[in-house]
Every structure is written in structure tokens, then in C-alpha cells.
Amino acid sequence: IAINNIRTSINSNGPMIGGRIGTIGTAFEVPKGSNNGVLSNMNLIVAAKASTDTSFLVHPKNPYSPSMIRGPINKVHSLENSFIVYVSKQEISNHISMYNSPSYIMPDGILNWPALADTALAMANDLAPFVDVNSNGCYDPKNGDYPQILGDAAIFWINHPDDPQLPFEYHGMLYGFVSQTDTAINNCLFLKYRIITVSYTHLTLP
């Protein structure tokens, strides 16, 4: 995402922000285009316990190493879909006005928005938010449905811990705004994070 004065990437199987962008030493570049990496690593650490337990489980134990499985909790774990997409407000506006035009080419972020679960893989049906234009309960962008994002552009992703003892899904949205008058807004990104409890008991795990 490079919506304002910041350019960064998201990693959905390890630390949220880390690694490199091109020649940048870190993946959080401010100002964008400067080769100035200002944030080397960022991750969420969760501590949780059942009401009957006396000790907490912590995840990840090492915040710098890969510790996530991409996508929702499911019965096969390894998924071809990366469940991480980028969408801009401009793309959505263009989609709303052009989706039924023969010349329209749909952006990947709208086409592949991870809105509905694959029930054959026993996923919980509560994934990426979207506007259901025809109210049929399906995400159908070819008939006008579109992602529901925050800000002027956003990255959305879904992942879950590699430890079945922590049955959580993480739904993240990193977003930003462009402002010609507010320097603070133009130098900020925002993160909305949902943590959803999903039971493993209905799955046949590999």
C-alpha cells in the first residue's frame, strides 16, 4: 500500500510488517520513494487461556518468525488462495459505475475479495466485508457487489495461528487516507483487527 506518504507491505504468514521492499532495508518506508525504512518489524502477540486453565498460552512465542497459516481455519490448512488483497476507493467507485460495461476489466482485489467461506473446507462463514447490491447473500462482483473498505485504500487479509490450541482467526485491514491539508493524516496508516474464535472440533486435521 502506498496511498499517502507511506509505502509498506503486509506479510500474512509471519510478522505483519517486516522484511524488505526492493532495496529498502525495512518494509515500512517514510516518505515513500525515499529508501528510508523507519519500522523494522511489527506483530500482534496474543495471550489467552480457557476459564478452567491457570496458565496462558502465548502466540507467537517468537514474534520475528513465521507463525501463521494464511487464510481462515479449515480442514486442509494449506490453501492456494493467499487471502490477502489490495483495493482502493477509486477502484471501487469505478467498479460501481462500470461493472456491467463490456470494456470493463475488474481489478484483482475486487475480483478476488475473500468475502465468502468455502463450506466444503469447513470454514466459518464470516470473512471479508462487502456490499451485497442485490441482497442475495453471495459475493458476486460481476453483478455489482463490491468490497467494503475503510480509507482511500486498504489491504485486507485473513490468517490464523499455526497452533491448534489457539483457535483464533485474525482478520486485518490496514488502510490510509490522502489529505492535501492534514499532514498528520497524510503520514498515518490505520489498522483494524478482528480476532474471531473458531472451534477446531468439527475439522479433520492433517
GUDREN-367795 format. One record per atom (N, C-alpha, C): x, y, z negated. Coordinates in steps of 0.02 Angstrom, whole numbers, padded with zeros to 5 digits, always signed. Atoms other than C-alpha are relative to their C-alpha. Layout:
GUDREN-367795
XYZ/...
END
This chain:
GUDREN-367795
+00043-00059+00000/+00000+00000+00000/+00045+00061+00000/-00038-00062-00004/+00064+00173+00046/-00049+00057+00012/+00056-00045-00012/-00090+00280+00026/+00016+00072-00016/-00016-00070+00016/-00013+00435-00052/+00076+00008-00001/-00072-00011+00004/+00164+00474-00113/+00038-00062-00024/-00029+00062+00026/+00194+00294-00171/-00007-00055+00051/+00004+00060-00041/+00233+00137-00074/+00021-00059-00043/-00017+00060+00039/+00229-00034-00157/-00034-00060+00031/+00030+00063-00021/+00185-00215-00129/-00025-00037-00062/+00025+00042+00053/+00093-00345-00233/+00022-00072+00012/-00018+00071-00003/+00155-00520-00271/-00052-00038-00040/+00055+00034+00033/+00014-00640-00312/+00019-00067-00031/-00019+00063+00033/+00116-00790-00374/+00053+00010-00054/-00048-00014+00053/+00233-00705-00497/-00013+00068-00031/+00012-00068+00024/+00260-00531-00570/-00038+00040+00052/+00042-00038-00047/+00132-00413-00493/+00042+00043+00046/-00044-00042-00039/+00265-00291-00437/+00072-00022-00015/-00069+00023+00009/+00443-00350-00409/+00029-00016+00068/-00033+00016-00064/+00569-00394-00275/+00017+00063+00038/-00025-00054-00042/+00610-00282-00128/-00051+00016+00055/+00033-00020-00062/+00531-00184+00014/+00056+00022+00047/-00054-00018-00046/+00655-00184+00158/+00065+00009-00036/-00065-00013+00033/+00813-00102+00093/-00009+00028-00070/+00013-00028+00066/+00729-00039-00066/+00019-00052-00053/-00021+00045+00053/+00805-00113-00223/-00057-00026-00042/+00060+00023+00036/+00635-00122-00308/-00060+00015+00043/+00058-00001-00044/+00461-00139-00237/-00047+00059-00013/+00042-00058+00015/+00391+00025-00308/+00039+00062+00019/-00040-00054-00029/+00454+00170-00202/-00036+00067-00008/+00026-00068+00010/+00427+00353-00251/+00056+00050+00011/+00055-00004-00048/+00418+00457-00148/+00011-00049+00058/-00005+00050-00053/+00380+00339-00004/+00046+00027+00055/-00048-00018-00052/+00514+00340+00129/+00066+00024-00027/-00061-00027+00030/+00649+00395+00006/+00052-00053-00017/-00043+00054+00024/+00726+00223-00031/+00014+00005-00074/-00008-00009+00071/+00704+00270-00213/-00048-00046-00038/+00041+00047+00038/+00640+00120-00312/+00001+00018-00074/+00002-00026+00069/+00581+00176-00484/-00029-00051-00050/+00029+00050+00046/+00496+00020-00556/+00024-00068+00022/-00031+00063-00021/+00589-00145-00555/-00046-00059-00008/+00041+00059+00012/+00455-00260-00623/-00062+00021-00040/+00061-00011+00039/+00276-00262-00687/-00039-00065-00001/+00040+00061+00005/+00173-00406-00752/-00048+00005-00058/+00049+00005+00054/+00025-00446-00862/+00017-00060-00042/-00012+00055+00046/+00054-00553-01015/-00063-00010-00042/+00062+00015+00036/-00098-00639-01093/+00015-00047-00058/-00003+00045+00058/-00106-00714-01267/-00072-00018-00019/+00069+00021+00013/-00261-00818-01304/+00001-00063-00042/+00008+00062+00039/-00324-00953-01420/-00074-00016-00006/+00068+00020+00014/-00481-01053-01446/-00017+00016-00073/+00020-00018+00068/-00583-01012-01601/+00020-00052-00052/-00019+00054+00046/-00533-01180-01676/+00075-00007-00008/-00073+00005+00002/-00346-01154-01646/+00029+00049-00051/-00035-00045+00046/-00222-01075-01765/+00057+00037+00033/-00056-00032-00035/-00091-01027-01636/-00023+00023+00069/+00016-00028-00066/-00093-00928-01474/+00041-00034+00055/-00037+00017-00061/-00045-00983-01300/+00016+00065+00036/-00023-00061-00033/+00054-00851-01205/+00016-00017+00072/-00015+00011-00071/+00062-00836-01017/+00011+00068+00034/-00054+00049-00010/+00180-00810-00933/+00051+00004-00057/-00053+00000+00051/+00317-00862-01053/+00060+00040+00024/-00053-00041-00030/+00444-00784-00934/-00033+00047+00051/+00037-00047-00043/+00367-00626-00856/+00035+00014+00066/-00038-00015-00060/+00502-00620-00721/+00000-00058+00051/-00003+00059-00044/+00474-00793-00644/-00069-00015+00029/+00065+00020-00028/+00337-00863-00530/-00039-00043-00049/+00040+00036+00050/+00197-00923-00644/-00074+00000+00017/+00069-00004-00022/+00038-00900-00543/-00012-00046+00059/+00022+00036-00059/-00059-01003-00418/-00047+00047+00038/+00041-00046-00040/-00135-00900-00277/-00071-00026+00006/+00070+00017-00010/-00323-00896-00265/-00036-00019-00064/+00040+00020+00058/-00464-00950-00382/+00019-00069-00024/-00007+00069+00024/-00459-01105-00490/-00041-00045+00045/+00033+00046-00046/-00504-01251-00378/+00027-00070-00008/-00018+00070+00013/-00489-01438-00366/+00061-00025+00038/-00060+00023-00035/-00341-01446-00246/+00062+00043-00016/-00054-00047+00020/-00236-01298-00311/+00034+00033+00059/-00037-00029-00055/-00136-01273-00152/-00047+00022+00055/+00047-00027-00049/-00233-01159-00035/+00037+00036+00056/-00032-00035-00056/-00189-01095+00138/-00014+00075-00004/+00018-00070+00006/-00281-00931+00105/+00040+00031-00058/-00041-00031+00052/-00168-00812+00008/-00041+00040-00050/+00045-00037+00044/-00317-00719-00069/+00029+00067-00022/-00025-00068+00013/-00228-00552-00058/-00009+00040+00065/+00019-00038-00060/-00292-00418+00062/+00008+00075-00014/-00004-00073+00002/-00269-00233+00100/-00057+00028+00042/+00055-00034-00036/-00416-00121+00151/+00002+00074-00017/+00004-00072+00012/-00430+00067+00173/-00072+00024+00007/+00066-00031-00006/-00581+00179+00155/-00016+00019+00072/+00009-00017-00070/-00554+00237+00334/-00020-00061+00041/+00018+00061-00035/-00561+00058+00396/-00072-00019-00013/+00069+00016+00018/-00724+00031+00303/-00049+00047+00035/+00043-00048-00033/-00801+00191+00372/-00006-00015+00075/+00000+00017-00071/-00751+00142+00548/-00039-00065+00012/+00037+00064-00006/-00821-00034+00521/-00075+00012-00004/+00071-00013+00008/-00989+00034+00463/-00030+00029+00064/+00027-00032-00060/-01009+00137+00621/+00013-00040+00064/-00021+00032-00062/-00928+00017+00745/-00009-00076+00001/-00003+00073+00005/-00957-00163+00686/-00038-00036+00056/+00038+00033-00053/-01085-00201+00823/+00019+00024+00070/-00024-00022-00065/-00985-00120+00963/+00042-00056+00031/-00040+00053-00033/-00913-00243+01092/+00075+00014+00000/-00071-00017-00002/-00747-00149+01090/+00032+00001-00069/-00026-00006+00069/-00727-00153+00901/+00044-00060-00017/-00046+00052+00026/-00579-00251+00831/+00002+00006-00076/+00006-00003+00073/-00607-00292+00648/+00068-00008-00034/-00063+00008+00037/-00458-00264+00531/+00001-00065-00041/-00006+00063+00037/-00391-00419+00445/-00027+00004-00071/+00022-00006+00070/-00430-00351+00272/-00075-00005-00007/+00073+00006+00002/-00615-00337+00312/-00022-00069+00021/+00018+00067-00025/-00625-00499+00411/+00014-00054-00052/-00022+00052+00047/-00533-00599+00276/-00012+00018-00073/+00016-00020+00069/-00604-00513+00122/-00026-00062-00038/+00018+00062+00034/-00617-00656-00007/-00062+00007-00044/+00061-00018+00036/-00797-00624-00055/-00036-00059-00031/+00040+00056+00023/-00875-00795-00073/+00043-00062-00010/-00039+00059+00017/-00809-00955-00151/-00014-00057+00048/+00009+00063-00036/-00783-01119-00062/-00026-00051-00050/+00030+00044+00050/-00904-01227-00161/+00025-00072+00008/-00027+00067-00010/-00830-01385-00083/+00064-00011-00040/-00061+00004+00041/-00671-01345-00181/-00014+00017-00073/+00021-00011+00070/-00770-01314-00342/+00024+00066-00028/-00018-00067+00024/-00728-01129-00352/-00061+00032-00033/+00053-00040+00029/-00830-01015-00464/-00020+00055+00049/+00023-00046-00053/-00938-00904-00353/-00005+00071-00026/-00002-00069+00024/-00885-00735-00419/+00067+00029+00022/-00065-00020-00027/-00747-00668-00307/+00000+00075+00017/-00011-00071-00015/-00712-00504-00217/-00067+00036+00012/+00063-00037-00007/-00850-00370-00225/-00010+00025+00072/+00015-00023-00067/-00937-00324-00063/-00071+00028+00004/+00067-00028-00012/-01088-00230+00005/-00036-00047+00048/+00040+00048-00038/-01219-00353+00068/-00054+00039+00037/+00044-00045-00037/-01302-00247+00203/-00069-00031+00012/+00065+00031-00014/-01438-00372+00248/-00027-00042-00058/+00025+00031+00061/-01457-00441+00071/-00013-00075+00008/+00010+00071-00009/-01436-00622+00124/+00044-00043-00044/-00042+00036+00046/-01310-00669-00010/+00064-00027+00029/-00061+00024-00033/-01172-00705+00116/+00042+00060+00022/-00043-00052-00027/-01021-00601+00163/+00007-00012+00075/+00002+00007-00073/-01047-00576+00350/+00019+00066+00032/-00021-00066-00027/-00942-00429+00413/-00020+00011+00072/+00021-00008-00070/-00993-00464+00593/-00071+00029+00006/+00067-00029+00003/-01168-00410+00541/-00003+00061-00045/-00002-00064+00034/-01110-00255+00447/+00021-00001-00073/-00024+00002+00069/-01059-00315+00273/+00072+00026-00003/-00067-00028+00006/-00901-00234+00206/+00025-00003-00072/-00028+00003+00068/-00782-00238+00056/-00020+00061-00041/+00014-00054+00047/-00820-00134-00097/+00065+00014-00038/-00064-00016+00030/-00659-00049-00148/-00004+00064-00041/-00009-00063+00035/-00602+00091-00261/+00055+00039+00036/-00052-00042-00028/-00498+00238-00200/-00005+00006+00076/-00003-00008-00072/-00447+00282-00023/+00031-00059+00035/-00026+00063-00025/-00356+00117+00000/+00014-00045-00060/-00008+00046+00056/-00338-00040-00105/+00029-00066+00024/-00019+00070-00007/-00253-00208-00119/-00041-00040-00051/+00038+00045+00045/-00363-00346-00192/+00031-00069+00003/-00027+00068+00001/-00300-00516-00248/-00032-00040-00057/+00024+00047+00050/-00352-00669-00347/+00055-00051-00012/-00045+00055+00016/-00238-00789-00439/-00017-00026-00069/+00013+00029+00066/-00233-00896-00595/+00064-00032-00027/-00061+00028+00029/-00103-00964-00717/+00013-00071+00024/-00018+00067-00019/-00007-01121-00673/-00007-00049-00059/+00009+00041+00060/-00051-01189-00847/-00075-00013-00010/+00071+00015+00008/-00222-01279-00856/-00027+00014-00070/+00023-00017+00067/-00227-01239-01042/-00026+00072-00004/+00025-00069-00003/-00263-01059-00992/-00045+00006+00061/+00047+00003-00056/-00419-01072-00882/-00026+00069+00020/+00019-00068-00018/-00419-00891-00825/+00011+00012+00074/-00012-00028-00066/-00440-00812-00655/+00014+00074-00009/-00016-00071+00001/-00361-00642-00628/-00021+00030+00067/+00023-00037-00059/-00448-00525-00505/+00027+00071-00005/-00032-00065+00004/-00341-00372-00472/-00016+00044+00059/+00007-00049-00054/-00370-00214-00372/+00046+00059-00016/-00046-00056+00006/-00228-00090-00351/-00021+00051+00053/+00028-00049-00046/-00290+00072-00273/+00026+00070-00014/-00024-00068+00007/-00247+00253-00243/-00043+00048+00040/+00036-00054-00034/-00314+00419-00181/+00051+00046+00034/-00039-00053-00032/-00246+00551-00063/-00030+00067-00019/+00023-00067+00019/-00258+00729-00127/+00049+00053+00026/-00042-00055-00024/-00194+00887-00045/+00010+00053-00053/-00002-00052+00051/-00220+00989-00204/+00021-00024-00069/-00016+00027+00067/-00189+00873-00353/+00063-00042+00004/-00064+00035-00004/-00006+00824-00367/+00000-00063-00042/+00001+00059+00043/-00039+00704-00510/-00036-00059+00033/+00038+00053-00035/-00171+00605-00413/+00040-00027+00059/-00038+00020-00059/-00058+00603-00261/+00063-00039-00017/-00058+00038+00023/+00079+00522-00366/-00020-00055-00049/+00026+00052+00045/-00029+00390-00451/-00029-00058+00040/+00040+00057-00020/-00093+00216-00418/-00038-00024-00061/+00042+00025+00054/-00229+00136-00522/-00010-00075+00007/+00008+00073-00001/-00255-00045-00571/-00062-00019-00039/+00058+00029+00034/-00421-00128-00610/+00010-00075-00003/-00015+00071+00010/-00404-00301-00682/-00059-00034-00035/+00051+00041+00033/-00537-00431-00721/+00030-00067-00018/-00022+00066+00022/-00498-00586-00822/-00063-00041-00012/+00060+00040+00002/-00629-00721-00799/+00017-00070-00025/-00010+00067+00025/-00640-00884-00896/-00037-00050+00044/+00029+00052-00043/-00669-01035-00784/+00021-00068-00028/-00015+00065+00028/-00681-01212-00850/+00034-00045+00050/-00031+00051-00042/-00568-01348-00781/-00036-00067-00004/+00028+00065+00015/-00682-01486-00843/-00035-00032+00060/+00037+00027-00058/-00777-01503-00677/+00047-00017+00058/-00047+00010-00055/-00618-01523-00574/+00036-00066-00007/-00046+00056-00001/-00518-01674-00522/+00067+00027+00023/-00063-00033-00015/-00344-01605-00532/+00052-00048+00027/-00052+00043-00027/-00196-01671-00433/+00051-00020-00054/
END
